[in-house]
Amino acid sequence: MVSSPSSAEIKRLEEENEQLKKLLGEKDLEIAILRDLIKKKNPHLLKNWK
């Protein structure tokens, strides 16, 4: 039998989910910045990444 999670557990999971979403957004931003730098310095390198 599966018990339903408590409201405290749900709140903890929601907070963890928000933290993970923030980390993912930061990583996406870092990747975009690095690709932009490469594009400016060595545009021929981006051909293999698309």
C-alpha positions, 0 to 999 in steps of 0.5 A, a space after each residue: 500500500 502506498 501512502 500519500 506524502 505529507 504536506 511537509 514532504 510536498 513542500 520540501 520536494 517543491 523547494 528542491 524542484 525550484 532549486 534544481 530548475 534554478 541550477 538548470 537555468 544557470 547552466 543553460 545561461 553559462 552554455 549560451 555565454 560560452 557559445 557566444 564567446 566561441 562564436 566571436 573568437 572561433 566561429 568555425 568551431 560551432 559548425 559541429 555543435 548544431 
